Amino acid sequence: MNARGFVILLLFAVAASVGVGLLVERFTAPGWERTFWFAVGLALILFPAGRFAERRGWIHGFWQAGPARPATKSSQGEPASSATRQTSGDSR
């Protein structure tokens, strides 16, 4: 994530929180009902905003449902060093 993406999404999240908070406070009962609808409202606003920022190139990465995959050096584009490289046979 670059600085532009962070600042824009931070400001957008704060503005969305205030707006959704004022709207939800007016139409829902206090407690879990208000909390639930606040979370739903923020998700409906922030998820598309994050996808837009990703398409613009401001943030990078991927989302995967399920258990996390272990990171390997080869998946990050770094070549394995000779000290960590495994060879078959003898290494002369």
PDB file with one MODEL, atoms N, CA, C and O in Angstrom:
MODEL        1
ATOM      1  N   MET A   1       0.858  -1.163   0.000  1.00  0.00           N
ATOM      2  CA  MET A   1       0.000   0.000   0.000  1.00  0.00           C
ATOM      3  C   MET A   1       0.905   1.226   0.000  1.00  0.00           C
ATOM      4  O   MET A   1       1.844   1.323   0.790  1.00  0.00           O
ATOM      5  N   ASN A   2       0.613   2.137  -0.879  1.00  0.00           N
ATOM      6  CA  ASN A   2       1.407   3.357  -0.870  1.00  0.00           C
ATOM      7  C   ASN A   2       0.737   4.413   0.016  1.00  0.00           C
ATOM      8  O   ASN A   2      -0.375   4.216   0.506  1.00  0.00           O
ATOM      9  N   ALA A   3       1.418   5.508   0.205  1.00  0.00           N
ATOM     10  CA  ALA A   3       0.933   6.548   1.127  1.00  0.00           C
ATOM     11  C   ALA A   3      -0.384   7.156   0.650  1.00  0.00           C
ATOM     12  O   ALA A   3      -1.256   7.463   1.463  1.00  0.00           O
ATOM     13  N   ARG A   4      -0.528   7.330  -0.641  1.00  0.00           N
ATOM     14  CA  ARG A   4      -1.762   7.917  -1.175  1.00  0.00           C
ATOM     15  C   ARG A   4      -2.957   7.025  -0.860  1.00  0.00           C
ATOM     16  O   ARG A   4      -3.998   7.511  -0.418  1.00  0.00           O
ATOM     17  N   GLY A   5      -2.810   5.726  -1.085  1.00  0.00           N
ATOM     18  CA  GLY A   5      -3.896   4.792  -0.794  1.00  0.00           C
ATOM     19  C   GLY A   5      -4.252   4.769   0.674  1.00  0.00           C
ATOM     20  O   GLY A   5      -5.429   4.729   1.034  1.00  0.00           O
ATOM     21  N   PHE A   6      -3.222   4.794   1.539  1.00  0.00           N
ATOM     22  CA  PHE A   6      -3.478   4.781   2.976  1.00  0.00           C
ATOM     23  C   PHE A   6      -4.254   6.014   3.414  1.00  0.00           C
ATOM     24  O   PHE A   6      -5.246   5.894   4.132  1.00  0.00           O
ATOM     25  N   VAL A   7      -3.819   7.188   2.996  1.00  0.00           N
ATOM     26  CA  VAL A   7      -4.462   8.438   3.424  1.00  0.00           C
ATOM     27  C   VAL A   7      -5.888   8.522   2.887  1.00  0.00           C
ATOM     28  O   VAL A   7      -6.805   8.897   3.618  1.00  0.00           O
ATOM     29  N   ILE A   8      -6.077   8.180   1.632  1.00  0.00           N
ATOM     30  CA  ILE A   8      -7.413   8.268   1.045  1.00  0.00           C
ATOM     31  C   ILE A   8      -8.370   7.282   1.710  1.00  0.00           C
ATOM     32  O   ILE A   8      -9.501   7.640   2.041  1.00  0.00           O
ATOM     33  N   LEU A   9      -7.919   6.036   1.906  1.00  0.00           N
ATOM     34  CA  LEU A   9      -8.796   5.066   2.552  1.00  0.00           C
ATOM     35  C   LEU A   9      -9.042   5.395   4.020  1.00  0.00           C
ATOM     36  O   LEU A   9     -10.127   5.130   4.535  1.00  0.00           O
ATOM     37  N   LEU A  10      -8.054   5.966   4.697  1.00  0.00           N
ATOM     38  CA  LEU A  10      -8.250   6.370   6.090  1.00  0.00           C
ATOM     39  C   LEU A  10      -9.304   7.468   6.189  1.00  0.00           C
ATOM     40  O   LEU A  10     -10.220   7.374   7.005  1.00  0.00           O
ATOM     41  N   LEU A  11      -9.184   8.498   5.372  1.00  0.00           N
ATOM     42  CA  LEU A  11     -10.164   9.584   5.394  1.00  0.00           C
ATOM     43  C   LEU A  11     -11.552   9.087   4.985  1.00  0.00           C
ATOM     44  O   LEU A  11     -12.562   9.492   5.560  1.00  0.00           O
ATOM     45  N   PHE A  12     -11.587   8.210   3.990  1.00  0.00           N
ATOM     46  CA  PHE A  12     -12.862   7.658   3.550  1.00  0.00           C
ATOM     47  C   PHE A  12     -13.499   6.814   4.652  1.00  0.00           C
ATOM     48  O   PHE A  12     -14.713   6.867   4.848  1.00  0.00           O
ATOM     49  N   ALA A  13     -12.694   6.043   5.369  1.00  0.00           N
ATOM     50  CA  ALA A  13     -13.216   5.207   6.456  1.00  0.00           C
ATOM     51  C   ALA A  13     -13.751   6.049   7.607  1.00  0.00           C
ATOM     52  O   ALA A  13     -14.785   5.721   8.188  1.00  0.00           O
ATOM     53  N   VAL A  14     -13.055   7.128   7.938  1.00  0.00           N
ATOM     54  CA  VAL A  14     -13.523   8.007   9.016  1.00  0.00           C
ATOM     55  C   VAL A  14     -14.833   8.681   8.618  1.00  0.00           C
ATOM     56  O   VAL A  14     -15.772   8.736   9.412  1.00  0.00           O
ATOM     57  N   ALA A  15     -14.897   9.192   7.391  1.00  0.00           N
ATOM     58  CA  ALA A  15     -16.122   9.848   6.928  1.00  0.00           C
ATOM     59  C   ALA A  15     -17.280   8.850   6.855  1.00  0.00           C
ATOM     60  O   ALA A  15     -18.406   9.177   7.231  1.00  0.00           O
ATOM     61  N   ALA A  16     -17.005   7.636   6.373  1.00  0.00           N
ATOM     62  CA  ALA A  16     -18.054   6.624   6.299  1.00  0.00           C
ATOM     63  C   ALA A  16     -18.519   6.219   7.689  1.00  0.00           C
ATOM     64  O   ALA A  16     -19.711   5.987   7.896  1.00  0.00           O
ATOM     65  N   SER A  17     -17.603   6.130   8.643  1.00  0.00           N
ATOM     66  CA  SER A  17     -17.977   5.765  10.018  1.00  0.00           C
ATOM     67  C   SER A  17     -18.895   6.814  10.632  1.00  0.00           C
ATOM     68  O   SER A  17     -19.883   6.476  11.285  1.00  0.00           O
ATOM     69  N   VAL A  18     -18.574   8.066  10.426  1.00  0.00           N
ATOM     70  CA  VAL A  18     -19.407   9.140  10.969  1.00  0.00           C
ATOM     71  C   VAL A  18     -20.782   9.127  10.303  1.00  0.00           C
ATOM     72  O   VAL A  18     -21.807   9.215  10.980  1.00  0.00           O
ATOM     73  N   GLY A  19     -20.799   9.018   8.984  1.00  0.00           N
ATOM     74  CA  GLY A  19     -22.069   9.024   8.255  1.00  0.00           C
ATOM     75  C   GLY A  19     -22.951   7.837   8.601  1.00  0.00           C
ATOM     76  O   GLY A  19     -24.141   7.999   8.873  1.00  0.00           O
ATOM     77  N   VAL A  20     -22.373   6.650   8.591  1.00  0.00           N
ATOM     78  CA  VAL A  20     -23.152   5.455   8.924  1.00  0.00           C
ATOM     79  C   VAL A  20     -23.572   5.498  10.389  1.00  0.00           C
ATOM     80  O   VAL A  20     -24.678   5.076  10.726  1.00  0.00           O
ATOM     81  N   GLY A  21     -22.706   6.000  11.262  1.00  0.00           N
ATOM     82  CA  GLY A  21     -23.054   6.098  12.675  1.00  0.00           C
ATOM     83  C   GLY A  21     -24.251   7.002  12.919  1.00  0.00           C
ATOM     84  O   GLY A  21     -25.138   6.670  13.705  1.00  0.00           O
ATOM     85  N   LEU A  22     -24.273   8.141  12.246  1.00  0.00           N
ATOM     86  CA  LEU A  22     -25.413   9.050  12.400  1.00  0.00           C
ATOM     87  C   LEU A  22     -26.694   8.443  11.836  1.00  0.00           C
ATOM     88  O   LEU A  22     -27.764   8.596  12.425  1.00  0.00           O
ATOM     89  N   LEU A  23     -26.593   7.767  10.720  1.00  0.00           N
ATOM     90  CA  LEU A  23     -27.760   7.154  10.106  1.00  0.00           C
ATOM     91  C   LEU A  23     -28.289   5.990  10.944  1.00  0.00           C
ATOM     92  O   LEU A  23     -29.495   5.881  11.166  1.00  0.00           O
ATOM     93  N   VAL A  24     -27.405   5.138  11.399  1.00  0.00           N
ATOM     94  CA  VAL A  24     -27.811   3.964  12.172  1.00  0.00           C
ATOM     95  C   VAL A  24     -28.354   4.373  13.537  1.00  0.00           C
ATOM     96  O   VAL A  24     -29.292   3.759  14.044  1.00  0.00           O
ATOM     97  N   GLU A  25     -27.770   5.403  14.128  1.00  0.00           N
ATOM     98  CA  GLU A  25     -28.237   5.857  15.440  1.00  0.00           C
ATOM     99  C   GLU A  25     -29.680   6.343  15.383  1.00  0.00           C
ATOM    100  O   GLU A  25     -30.425   6.202  16.353  1.00  0.00           O
ATOM    101  N   ARG A  26     -30.062   6.900  14.276  1.00  0.00           N
ATOM    102  CA  ARG A  26     -31.413   7.440  14.144  1.00  0.00           C
ATOM    103  C   ARG A  26     -32.462   6.340  13.982  1.00  0.00           C
ATOM    104  O   ARG A  26     -33.588   6.493  14.456  1.00  0.00           O
ATOM    105  N   PHE A  27     -32.108   5.225  13.318  1.00  0.00           N
ATOM    106  CA  PHE A  27     -33.124   4.236  12.940  1.00  0.00           C
ATOM    107  C   PHE A  27     -33.051   2.907  13.677  1.00  0.00           C
ATOM    108  O   PHE A  27     -33.897   2.046  13.433  1.00  0.00           O
ATOM    109  N   THR A  28     -32.091   2.696  14.557  1.00  0.00           N
ATOM    110  CA  THR A  28     -31.986   1.393  15.225  1.00  0.00           C
ATOM    111  C   THR A  28     -31.974   1.567  16.739  1.00  0.00           C
ATOM    112  O   THR A  28     -31.714   2.651  17.260  1.00  0.00           O
ATOM    113  N   ALA A  29     -32.264   0.466  17.428  1.00  0.00           N
ATOM    114  CA  ALA A  29     -32.243   0.457  18.886  1.00  0.00           C
ATOM    115  C   ALA A  29     -30.806   0.297  19.372  1.00  0.00           C
ATOM    116  O   ALA A  29     -29.985  -0.305  18.681  1.00  0.00           O
ATOM    117  N   PRO A  30     -30.493   0.831  20.556  1.00  0.00           N
ATOM    118  CA  PRO A  30     -29.137   0.669  21.080  1.00  0.00           C
ATOM    119  C   PRO A  30     -28.811  -0.801  21.348  1.00  0.00           C
ATOM    120  O   PRO A  30     -29.699  -1.619  21.585  1.00  0.00           O
ATOM    121  N   GLY A  31     -27.534  -1.109  21.304  1.00  0.00           N
ATOM    122  CA  GLY A  31     -27.091  -2.465  21.616  1.00  0.00           C
ATOM    123  C   GLY A  31     -26.605  -3.197  20.388  1.00  0.00           C
ATOM    124  O   GLY A  31     -26.010  -2.612  19.483  1.00  0.00           O
ATOM    125  N   TRP A  32     -26.876  -4.514  20.379  1.00  0.00           N
ATOM    126  CA  TRP A  32     -26.359  -5.357  19.300  1.00  0.00           C
ATOM    127  C   TRP A  32     -26.988  -5.027  17.956  1.00  0.00           C
ATOM    128  O   TRP A  32     -26.331  -5.165  16.924  1.00  0.00           O
ATOM    129  N   GLU A  33     -28.232  -4.598  17.941  1.00  0.00           N
ATOM    130  CA  GLU A  33     -28.873  -4.240  16.673  1.00  0.00           C
ATOM    131  C   GLU A  33     -28.126  -3.086  16.009  1.00  0.00           C
ATOM    132  O   GLU A  33     -27.843  -3.128  14.812  1.00  0.00           O
ATOM    133  N   ARG A  34     -27.816  -2.076  16.779  1.00  0.00           N
ATOM    134  CA  ARG A  34     -27.100  -0.922  16.242  1.00  0.00           C
ATOM    135  C   ARG A  34     -25.694  -1.319  15.790  1.00  0.00           C
ATOM    136  O   ARG A  34     -25.222  -0.875  14.743  1.00  0.00           O
ATOM    137  N   THR A  35     -25.039  -2.151  16.580  1.00  0.00           N
ATOM    138  CA  THR A  35     -23.690  -2.606  16.227  1.00  0.00           C
ATOM    139  C   THR A  35     -23.706  -3.402  14.931  1.00  0.00           C
ATOM    140  O   THR A  35     -22.847  -3.215  14.069  1.00  0.00           O
ATOM    141  N   PHE A  36     -24.687  -4.293  14.797  1.00  0.00           N
ATOM    142  CA  PHE A  36     -24.791  -5.111  13.593  1.00  0.00           C
ATOM    143  C   PHE A  36     -24.991  -4.242  12.355  1.00  0.00           C
ATOM    144  O   PHE A  36     -24.279  -4.406  11.364  1.00  0.00           O
ATOM    145  N   TRP A  37     -25.938  -3.332  12.400  1.00  0.00           N
ATOM    146  CA  TRP A  37     -26.220  -2.515  11.223  1.00  0.00           C
ATOM    147  C   TRP A  37     -25.097  -1.529  10.921  1.00  0.00           C
ATOM    148  O   TRP A  37     -24.885  -1.170   9.763  1.00  0.00           O
ATOM    149  N   PHE A  38     -24.383  -1.091  11.943  1.00  0.00           N
ATOM    150  CA  PHE A  38     -23.213  -0.241  11.720  1.00  0.00           C
ATOM    151  C   PHE A  38     -22.146  -1.019  10.946  1.00  0.00           C
ATOM    152  O   PHE A  38     -21.558  -0.501   9.996  1.00  0.00           O
ATOM    153  N   ALA A  39     -21.900  -2.270  11.361  1.00  0.00           N
ATOM    154  CA  ALA A  39     -20.903  -3.098  10.680  1.00  0.00           C
ATOM    155  C   ALA A  39     -21.321  -3.408   9.245  1.00  0.00           C
ATOM    156  O   ALA A  39     -20.489  -3.383   8.338  1.00  0.00           O
ATOM    157  N   VAL A  40     -22.592  -3.698   9.036  1.00  0.00           N
ATOM    158  CA  VAL A  40     -23.089  -3.982   7.686  1.00  0.00           C
ATOM    159  C   VAL A  40     -22.960  -2.743   6.801  1.00  0.00           C
ATOM    160  O   VAL A  40     -22.524  -2.837   5.653  1.00  0.00           O
ATOM    161  N   GLY A  41     -23.337  -1.596   7.333  1.00  0.00           N
ATOM    162  CA  GLY A  41     -23.233  -0.355   6.560  1.00  0.00           C
ATOM    163  C   GLY A  41     -21.802  -0.019   6.177  1.00  0.00           C
ATOM    164  O   GLY A  41     -21.535   0.380   5.043  1.00  0.00           O
ATOM    165  N   LEU A  42     -20.876  -0.181   7.124  1.00  0.00           N
ATOM    166  CA  LEU A  42     -19.472   0.088   6.805  1.00  0.00           C
ATOM    167  C   LEU A  42     -18.932  -0.895   5.775  1.00  0.00           C
ATOM    168  O   LEU A  42     -18.180  -0.512   4.878  1.00  0.00           O
ATOM    169  N   ALA A  43     -19.315  -2.154   5.904  1.00  0.00           N
ATOM    170  CA  ALA A  43     -18.845  -3.147   4.937  1.00  0.00           C
ATOM    171  C   ALA A  43     -19.350  -2.833   3.534  1.00  0.00           C
ATOM    172  O   ALA A  43     -18.614  -2.980   2.558  1.00  0.00           O
ATOM    173  N   LEU A  44     -20.596  -2.404   3.434  1.00  0.00           N
ATOM    174  CA  LEU A  44     -21.158  -2.070   2.123  1.00  0.00           C
ATOM    175  C   LEU A  44     -20.485  -0.854   1.488  1.00  0.00           C
ATOM    176  O   LEU A  44     -20.537  -0.686   0.270  1.00  0.00           O
ATOM    177  N   ILE A  45     -19.865  -0.019   2.287  1.00  0.00           N
ATOM    178  CA  ILE A  45     -19.190   1.163   1.763  1.00  0.00           C
ATOM    179  C   ILE A  45     -17.690   0.911   1.575  1.00  0.00           C
ATOM    180  O   ILE A  45     -17.133   1.253   0.532  1.00  0.00           O
ATOM    181  N   LEU A  46     -17.041   0.322   2.569  1.00  0.00           N
ATOM    182  CA  LEU A  46     -15.585   0.213   2.540  1.00  0.00           C
ATOM    183  C   LEU A  46     -15.064  -0.902   1.639  1.00  0.00           C
ATOM    184  O   LEU A  46     -13.986  -0.759   1.063  1.00  0.00           O
ATOM    185  N   PHE A  47     -15.793  -2.003   1.500  1.00  0.00           N
ATOM    186  CA  PHE A  47     -15.311  -3.065   0.628  1.00  0.00           C
ATOM    187  C   PHE A  47     -15.221  -2.604  -0.828  1.00  0.00           C
ATOM    188  O   PHE A  47     -14.186  -2.829  -1.456  1.00  0.00           O
ATOM    189  N   PRO A  48     -16.247  -1.973  -1.392  1.00  0.00           N
ATOM    190  CA  PRO A  48     -16.098  -1.460  -2.767  1.00  0.00           C
ATOM    191  C   PRO A  48     -15.014  -0.372  -2.873  1.00  0.00           C
ATOM    192  O   PRO A  48     -14.342  -0.272  -3.899  1.00  0.00           O
ATOM    193  N   ALA A  49     -14.847   0.426  -1.838  1.00  0.00           N
ATOM    194  CA  ALA A  49     -13.796   1.452  -1.877  1.00  0.00           C
ATOM    195  C   ALA A  49     -12.413   0.807  -1.910  1.00  0.00           C
ATOM    196  O   ALA A  49     -11.520   1.274  -2.617  1.00  0.00           O
ATOM    197  N   GLY A  50     -12.241  -0.259  -1.149  1.00  0.00           N
ATOM    198  CA  GLY A  50     -10.963  -0.976  -1.172  1.00  0.00           C
ATOM    199  C   GLY A  50     -10.711  -1.636  -2.511  1.00  0.00           C
ATOM    200  O   GLY A  50      -9.582  -1.627  -3.001  1.00  0.00           O
ATOM    201  N   ARG A  51     -11.744  -2.211  -3.113  1.00  0.00           N
ATOM    202  CA  ARG A  51     -11.592  -2.808  -4.443  1.00  0.00           C
ATOM    203  C   ARG A  51     -11.234  -1.746  -5.481  1.00  0.00           C
ATOM    204  O   ARG A  51     -10.412  -1.996  -6.362  1.00  0.00           O
ATOM    205  N   PHE A  52     -11.842  -0.566  -5.386  1.00  0.00           N
ATOM    206  CA  PHE A  52     -11.516   0.527  -6.296  1.00  0.00           C
ATOM    207  C   PHE A  52     -10.055   0.953  -6.135  1.00  0.00           C
ATOM    208  O   PHE A  52      -9.348   1.165  -7.121  1.00  0.00           O
ATOM    209  N   ALA A  53      -9.611   1.075  -4.875  1.00  0.00           N
ATOM    210  CA  ALA A  53      -8.218   1.458  -4.622  1.00  0.00           C
ATOM    211  C   ALA A  53      -7.250   0.391  -5.136  1.00  0.00           C
ATOM    212  O   ALA A  53      -6.150   0.712  -5.586  1.00  0.00           O
ATOM    213  N   GLU A  54      -7.658  -0.864  -5.070  1.00  0.00           N
ATOM    214  CA  GLU A  54      -6.802  -1.937  -5.586  1.00  0.00           C
ATOM    215  C   GLU A  54      -6.697  -1.862  -7.108  1.00  0.00           C
ATOM    216  O   GLU A  54      -5.618  -2.055  -7.668  1.00  0.00           O
ATOM    217  N   ARG A  55      -7.812  -1.584  -7.772  1.00  0.00           N
ATOM    218  CA  ARG A  55      -7.781  -1.454  -9.234  1.00  0.00           C
ATOM    219  C   ARG A  55      -6.961  -0.254  -9.678  1.00  0.00           C
ATOM    220  O   ARG A  55      -6.356  -0.278 -10.750  1.00  0.00           O
ATOM    221  N   ARG A  56      -6.935   0.798  -8.861  1.00  0.00           N
ATOM    222  CA  ARG A  56      -6.137   1.983  -9.194  1.00  0.00           C
ATOM    223  C   ARG A  56      -4.654   1.779  -8.928  1.00  0.00           C
ATOM    224  O   ARG A  56      -3.827   2.572  -9.380  1.00  0.00           O
ATOM    225  N   GLY A  57      -4.306   0.714  -8.190  1.00  0.00           N
ATOM    226  CA  GLY A  57      -2.912   0.433  -7.893  1.00  0.00           C
ATOM    227  C   GLY A  57      -2.420   1.055  -6.597  1.00  0.00           C
ATOM    228  O   GLY A  57      -1.216   1.081  -6.343  1.00  0.00           O
ATOM    229  N   TRP A  58      -3.336   1.559  -5.769  1.00  0.00           N
ATOM    230  CA  TRP A  58      -2.934   2.188  -4.506  1.00  0.00           C
ATOM    231  C   TRP A  58      -2.636   1.155  -3.433  1.00  0.00           C
ATOM    232  O   TRP A  58      -1.833   1.408  -2.535  1.00  0.00           O
ATOM    233  N   ILE A  59      -3.278  -0.016  -3.516  1.00  0.00           N
ATOM    234  CA  ILE A  59      -2.993  -1.098  -2.579  1.00  0.00           C
ATOM    235  C   ILE A  59      -2.760  -2.367  -3.390  1.00  0.00           C
ATOM    236  O   ILE A  59      -3.244  -2.493  -4.515  1.00  0.00           O
ATOM    237  N   HIS A  60      -2.016  -3.304  -2.813  1.00  0.00           N
ATOM    238  CA  HIS A  60      -1.681  -4.543  -3.506  1.00  0.00           C
ATOM    239  C   HIS A  60      -1.903  -5.708  -2.568  1.00  0.00           C
ATOM    240  O   HIS A  60      -1.940  -5.541  -1.349  1.00  0.00           O
ATOM    241  N   GLY A  61      -2.048  -6.864  -3.130  1.00  0.00           N
ATOM    242  CA  GLY A  61      -2.198  -8.052  -2.327  1.00  0.00           C
ATOM    243  C   GLY A  61      -3.333  -8.903  -2.833  1.00  0.00           C
ATOM    244  O   GLY A  61      -3.904  -8.645  -3.893  1.00  0.00           O
ATOM    245  N   PHE A  62      -3.654  -9.930  -2.054  1.00  0.00           N
ATOM    246  CA  PHE A  62      -4.752 -10.795  -2.420  1.00  0.00           C
ATOM    247  C   PHE A  62      -5.483 -11.219  -1.165  1.00  0.00           C
ATOM    248  O   PHE A  62      -4.942 -11.162  -0.061  1.00  0.00           O
ATOM    249  N   TRP A  63      -6.721 -11.645  -1.352  1.00  0.00           N
ATOM    250  CA  TRP A  63      -7.537 -12.122  -0.253  1.00  0.00           C
ATOM    251  C   TRP A  63      -7.860 -13.573  -0.533  1.00  0.00           C
ATOM    252  O   TRP A  63      -8.263 -13.927  -1.641  1.00  0.00           O
ATOM    253  N   GLN A  64      -7.682 -14.417   0.480  1.00  0.00           N
ATOM    254  CA  GLN A  64      -7.935 -15.836   0.315  1.00  0.00           C
ATOM    255  C   GLN A  64      -8.767 -16.328   1.491  1.00  0.00           C
ATOM    256  O   GLN A  64      -8.384 -16.151   2.647  1.00  0.00           O
ATOM    257  N   ALA A  65      -9.888 -16.938   1.197  1.00  0.00           N
ATOM    258  CA  ALA A  65     -10.701 -17.532   2.252  1.00  0.00           C
ATOM    259  C   ALA A  65     -10.067 -18.844   2.667  1.00  0.00           C
ATOM    260  O   ALA A  65      -9.615 -19.615   1.820  1.00  0.00           O
ATOM    261  N   GLY A  66     -10.030 -19.099   3.943  1.00  0.00           N
ATOM    262  CA  GLY A  66      -9.477 -20.348   4.434  1.00  0.00           C
ATOM    263  C   GLY A  66      -8.143 -20.129   5.122  1.00  0.00           C
ATOM    264  O   GLY A  66      -7.757 -18.995   5.407  1.00  0.00           O
ATOM    265  N   PRO A  67      -7.440 -21.226   5.386  1.00  0.00           N
ATOM    266  CA  PRO A  67      -6.164 -21.105   6.106  1.00  0.00           C
ATOM    267  C   PRO A  67      -5.110 -20.398   5.259  1.00  0.00           C
ATOM    268  O   PRO A  67      -5.104 -20.494   4.032  1.00  0.00           O
ATOM    269  N   ALA A  68      -4.237 -19.699   5.933  1.00  0.00           N
ATOM    270  CA  ALA A  68      -3.197 -18.944   5.240  1.00  0.00           C
ATOM    271  C   ALA A  68      -2.150 -19.889   4.672  1.00  0.00           C
ATOM    272  O   ALA A  68      -1.834 -20.921   5.263  1.00  0.00           O
ATOM    273  N   ARG A  69      -1.620 -19.517   3.516  1.00  0.00           N
ATOM    274  CA  ARG A  69      -0.552 -20.306   2.909  1.00  0.00           C
ATOM    275  C   ARG A  69       0.774 -19.848   3.483  1.00  0.00           C
ATOM    276  O   ARG A  69       0.962 -18.653   3.712  1.00  0.00           O
ATOM    277  N   PRO A  70       1.699 -20.772   3.722  1.00  0.00           N
ATOM    278  CA  PRO A  70       3.014 -20.344   4.209  1.00  0.00           C
ATOM    279  C   PRO A  70       3.776 -19.629   3.096  1.00  0.00           C
ATOM    280  O   PRO A  70       3.752 -20.051   1.940  1.00  0.00           O
ATOM    281  N   ALA A  71       4.441 -18.560   3.457  1.00  0.00           N
ATOM    282  CA  ALA A  71       5.210 -17.792   2.478  1.00  0.00           C
ATOM    283  C   ALA A  71       6.520 -18.508   2.187  1.00  0.00           C
ATOM    284  O   ALA A  71       7.199 -18.980   3.099  1.00  0.00           O
ATOM    285  N   THR A  72       6.862 -18.581   0.924  1.00  0.00           N
ATOM    286  CA  THR A  72       8.135 -19.173   0.525  1.00  0.00           C
ATOM    287  C   THR A  72       8.945 -18.133  -0.210  1.00  0.00           C
ATOM    288  O   THR A  72       8.395 -17.170  -0.743  1.00  0.00           O
ATOM    289  N   LYS A  73      10.243 -18.324  -0.239  1.00  0.00           N
ATOM    290  CA  LYS A  73      11.098 -17.358  -0.923  1.00  0.00           C
ATOM    291  C   LYS A  73      10.819 -17.325  -2.409  1.00  0.00           C
ATOM    292  O   LYS A  73      10.862 -16.257  -3.019  1.00  0.00           O
ATOM    293  N   SER A  74      10.533 -18.467  -3.004  1.00  0.00           N
ATOM    294  CA  SER A  74      10.303 -18.495  -4.445  1.00  0.00           C
ATOM    295  C   SER A  74       9.014 -17.780  -4.821  1.00  0.00           C
ATOM    296  O   SER A  74       8.915 -17.235  -5.921  1.00  0.00           O
ATOM    297  N   SER A  75       8.010 -17.768  -3.920  1.00  0.00           N
ATOM    298  CA  SER A  75       6.764 -17.093  -4.247  1.00  0.00           C
ATOM    299  C   SER A  75       6.881 -15.577  -4.139  1.00  0.00           C
ATOM    300  O   SER A  75       6.032 -14.853  -4.658  1.00  0.00           O
ATOM    301  N   GLN A  76       7.913 -15.095  -3.477  1.00  0.00           N
ATOM    302  CA  GLN A  76       8.090 -13.658  -3.344  1.00  0.00           C
ATOM    303  C   GLN A  76       9.068 -13.107  -4.363  1.00  0.00           C
ATOM    304  O   GLN A  76       9.402 -11.923  -4.312  1.00  0.00           O
ATOM    305  N   GLY A  77       9.534 -13.931  -5.286  1.00  0.00           N
ATOM    306  CA  GLY A  77      10.386 -13.457  -6.353  1.00  0.00           C
ATOM    307  C   GLY A  77      11.849 -13.348  -5.994  1.00  0.00           C
ATOM    308  O   GLY A  77      12.632 -12.825  -6.787  1.00  0.00           O
ATOM    309  N   GLU A  78      12.247 -13.823  -4.828  1.00  0.00           N
ATOM    310  CA  GLU A  78      13.644 -13.757  -4.434  1.00  0.00           C
ATOM    311  C   GLU A  78      14.317 -15.076  -4.765  1.00  0.00           C
ATOM    312  O   GLU A  78      13.798 -16.137  -4.417  1.00  0.00           O
ATOM    313  N   PRO A  79      15.458 -15.030  -5.429  1.00  0.00           N
ATOM    314  CA  PRO A  79      16.141 -16.282  -5.725  1.00  0.00           C
ATOM    315  C   PRO A  79      16.722 -16.885  -4.451  1.00  0.00           C
ATOM    316  O   PRO A  79      17.136 -16.170  -3.539  1.00  0.00           O
ATOM    317  N   ALA A  80      16.743 -18.200  -4.408  1.00  0.00           N
ATOM    318  CA  ALA A  80      17.311 -18.887  -3.244  1.00  0.00           C
ATOM    319  C   ALA A  80      18.822 -18.717  -3.254  1.00  0.00           C
ATOM    320  O   ALA A  80      19.454 -18.817  -4.305  1.00  0.00           O
ATOM    321  N   SER A  81      19.399 -18.461  -2.092  1.00  0.00           N
ATOM    322  CA  SER A  81      20.848 -18.296  -2.012  1.00  0.00           C
ATOM    323  C   SER A  81      21.516 -19.661  -2.043  1.00  0.00           C
ATOM    324  O   SER A  81      20.852 -20.679  -1.845  1.00  0.00           O
ATOM    325  N   SER A  82      22.815 -19.696  -2.287  1.00  0.00           N
ATOM    326  CA  SER A  82      23.526 -20.967  -2.366  1.00  0.00           C
ATOM    327  C   SER A  82      23.559 -21.662  -1.013  1.00  0.00           C
ATOM    328  O   SER A  82      23.672 -22.886  -0.963  1.00  0.00           O
ATOM    329  N   ALA A  83      23.464 -20.919   0.085  1.00  0.00           N
ATOM    330  CA  ALA A  83      23.480 -21.523   1.411  1.00  0.00           C
ATOM    331  C   ALA A  83      22.180 -22.252   1.713  1.00  0.00           C
ATOM    332  O   ALA A  83      22.190 -23.233   2.457  1.00  0.00           O
ATOM    333  N   THR A  84      21.063 -21.801   1.158  1.00  0.00           N
ATOM    334  CA  THR A  84      19.778 -22.419   1.453  1.00  0.00           C
ATOM    335  C   THR A  84      19.300 -23.316   0.318  1.00  0.00           C
ATOM    336  O   THR A  84      18.278 -23.986   0.466  1.00  0.00           O
ATOM    337  N   ARG A  85      19.997 -23.349  -0.796  1.00  0.00           N
ATOM    338  CA  ARG A  85      19.578 -24.145  -1.934  1.00  0.00           C
ATOM    339  C   ARG A  85      19.850 -25.612  -1.666  1.00  0.00           C
ATOM    340  O   ARG A  85      20.940 -25.962  -1.216  1.00  0.00           O
ATOM    341  N   GLN A  86      18.893 -26.466  -1.930  1.00  0.00           N
ATOM    342  CA  GLN A  86      19.079 -27.899  -1.745  1.00  0.00           C
ATOM    343  C   GLN A  86      19.464 -28.496  -3.089  1.00  0.00           C
ATOM    344  O   GLN A  86      18.877 -28.170  -4.120  1.00  0.00           O
ATOM    345  N   THR A  87      20.444 -29.361  -3.062  1.00  0.00           N
ATOM    346  CA  THR A  87      20.892 -29.992  -4.295  1.00  0.00           C
ATOM    347  C   THR A  87      20.760 -31.483  -4.181  1.00  0.00           C
ATOM    348  O   THR A  87      20.780 -32.035  -3.080  1.00  0.00           O
ATOM    349  N   SER A  88      20.628 -32.131  -5.292  1.00  0.00           N
ATOM    350  CA  SER A  88      20.617 -33.588  -5.288  1.00  0.00           C
ATOM    351  C   SER A  88      22.009 -34.069  -5.666  1.00  0.00           C
ATOM    352  O   SER A  88      22.590 -33.605  -6.647  1.00  0.00           O
ATOM    353  N   GLY A  89      22.531 -34.983  -4.898  1.00  0.00           N
ATOM    354  CA  GLY A  89      23.869 -35.470  -5.161  1.00  0.00           C
ATOM    355  C   GLY A  89      24.906 -34.671  -4.373  1.00  0.00           C
ATOM    356  O   GLY A  89      24.583 -33.980  -3.407  1.00  0.00           O
ATOM    357  N   ASP A  90      26.143 -34.782  -4.808  1.00  0.00           N
ATOM    358  CA  ASP A  90      27.211 -34.059  -4.088  1.00  0.00           C
ATOM    359  C   ASP A  90      27.347 -32.645  -4.609  1.00  0.00           C
ATOM    360  O   ASP A  90      26.997 -32.358  -5.754  1.00  0.00           O
ATOM    361  N   SER A  91      27.852 -31.772  -3.774  1.00  0.00           N
ATOM    362  CA  SER A  91      28.020 -30.366  -4.149  1.00  0.00           C
ATOM    363  C   SER A  91      29.499 -30.025  -4.150  1.00  0.00           C
ATOM    364  O   SER A  91      30.052 -29.646  -3.118  1.00  0.00           O
ATOM    365  N   ARG A  92      30.138 -30.157  -5.295  1.00  0.00           N
ATOM    366  CA  ARG A  92      31.563 -29.866  -5.408  1.00  0.00           C
ATOM    367  C   ARG A  92      31.777 -28.445  -5.786  1.00  0.00           C
ATOM    368  O   ARG A  92      32.919 -28.009  -5.929  1.00  0.00           O
TER     369      ARG A  92
ENDMDL
END
